[in-house]
Amino acid sequence: MSTSGDFDCIVIGAGVQGSFTAYELAKRNKKTLLLEQFVLPHTRGSSHGQTRIIRYAYEQDFYINMMRECFQLWAQLEREAGVTLYRQTGMLVMGPEKSQSFQLLKNTMQRNNIRVVNLNRDNFNQHIPHVNLAEGDGALVEVAAGVLYADRALKTAQGLFQKLGGVIRDQQKVTDIKPGPVVTVSTSSGVYRAKALVITAGPWANKLLAHTGLELPLEVMKLNVCYWKEKVPGSYGVKKRFPCFIQTEGVESKQHIYGLPSNEYPGLMKICYHIGSITDADHRDQQTDNTDIDILQRYIARCFPGLVPKPAVVESCIYTLTPDRHFVLDRHPTYSNIVIGAGFSGHGFKFGPLIGKILTELSLGEVPSYDLSPFRIRRFPSQTKSAL
Ligand SMILES: Cc1cc2nc3c(=O)[nH]c(=O)nc-3n(C[C@H](O)[C@H](O)[C@H](O)COP(=O)(O)OP(=O)(O)OC[C@H]3O[C@@H](n4cnc5c(N)ncnc54)[C@H](O)[C@@H]3O)c2cc1C
């Protein structure tokens, strides 16, 4: 085993959150090491795939507030790197008009002056062709929302990090962490030391935190990522200006269903259910419950008559859920030079550049730019396991 020099900071996990944190640290002239267990790029965590939705549409003011800066940071990154990472499509929100979730979303956006176009039953199909609005559903379009090119974004953040002198070591699984004023991190092929450590290990967070005496109430869930064939290619495509969409709840879907216009696989539209099956990150392929696909098939047959209601491609991805579905952005309760970014609960990608900034601020001992009380570890009743 070799000891490979000392760093200002080590970041464990090169998903979206770790990659942006490493890049932000390098921008602040910190000597930074980014460790990843798999060969990059890989598809075994939560950040792979070509697209994610970016939107203001949230029920909570604090997320909308953070999203204002996120949109700016994505645009800044596009300029810095000279690549396109965002495509504005708008996002259609549909849901039972009188339901709490639809009203809350609508009111929060209104209160925060987010640009929306309200649709009614009479003008709905003029704006949104080939979709059947369910009986009793209301609809609106959030204008600024769109698609982020996920794989490209990760590659961009990692590339800019390396350009600034940052070191990425992939295929190095972290096997041990020894906390202290200088943290020692052991991997399958090296030992590294740093003044600070950031853990952004996605669904493996608790496996790493176990080395520090901490366990968070996280649930790991496998999601089926389904692509559906257009009967007429392009009818739900970005070129036809078809928007992303969220169905807040439906006849049999308690969680929301969401979709993105056809883009990454020509002629196929991505539509997924926001809930899957509890699993373990290392054994997700053994999880074969497809209840979500059955629900989606019936939804598509009812509401998207221009799609073949049988998935043409099924991929998988992982959510790491907290009980309240809000993130964990905090310092370790015992070791203040260990910072944790976890539990992104299936909606963290769009926040990547801002999470990088916040975790950097925490790891440098600075006052964070946002009120982090919704994201504190102490909101969970008990987290610390027996002392090491
Ligand atoms: C199907 C699906 C759709 C989604 N849609 C959206 C969307 O539309 N909009 C949105 O904003 N968000 C969306 N999300 C959520 C978003 O993608 C995640 O919140 C985000 O990718 C989480 O990133 P992460 O860096 O925390 O985790 P990950 O991407 O899992 O990264 C963690 C990394 O840590 C590495 N690691 C773990 N343990 C070790 C170890 N011991 N040693 C070294 N490395 C280790 C892993 O290999 C992995 O690369 C979606 C997620 C899924 C699954």
The ligand as an ORCA input file, in Angstrom:
! r2SCAN-3c Opt
* xyz 0 1
  C     -34.345      7.540    -12.623
  C     -33.858      8.807    -12.002
  C     -34.342     10.016    -12.457
  C     -33.955     11.204    -11.869
  N     -34.440     12.374    -12.363
  C     -34.010     13.550    -11.843
  C     -34.440     14.771    -12.423
  O     -35.184     14.784    -13.405
  N     -33.977     15.928    -11.870
  C     -33.135     15.940    -10.798
  O     -32.778     17.024    -10.345
  N     -32.711     14.782    -10.242
  C     -33.123     13.608    -10.736
  N     -32.683     12.419    -10.214
  C     -31.864     12.432     -8.995
  C     -30.391     12.665     -9.240
  O     -29.959     11.981    -10.397
  C     -29.647     12.224     -7.976
  O     -30.153     12.954     -6.869
  C     -28.145     12.453     -8.083
  O     -27.642     11.861     -9.257
  C     -27.434     11.915     -6.852
  O     -26.055     12.053     -7.061
  P     -24.967     11.570     -6.008
  O     -23.676     12.164     -6.463
  O     -25.444     11.850     -4.629
  O     -24.935      9.963     -6.115
  P     -24.252      8.980     -7.172
  O     -24.448      9.445     -8.554
  O     -24.724      7.605     -6.863
  O     -22.704      9.088     -6.863
  C     -22.111      8.470     -5.763
  C     -20.765      7.936     -6.220
  O     -20.033      7.480     -5.098
  C     -19.292      6.344     -5.502
  N     -18.931      5.563     -4.305
  C     -19.794      5.004     -3.420
  N     -19.115      4.317     -2.476
  C     -17.799      4.472     -2.766
  C     -16.611      3.968     -2.156
  N     -16.629      3.157     -1.079
  N     -15.423      4.323     -2.716
  C     -15.367      5.127     -3.805
  N     -16.479      5.590     -4.440
  C     -17.677      5.271     -3.922
  C     -20.283      5.619     -6.402
  O     -19.690      4.643     -7.199
  C     -20.895      6.764     -7.174
  O     -20.193      7.047     -8.364
  C     -33.044     11.196    -10.779
  C     -32.532      9.990    -10.328
  C     -32.915      8.802    -10.933
  C     -32.362      7.514    -10.410
*
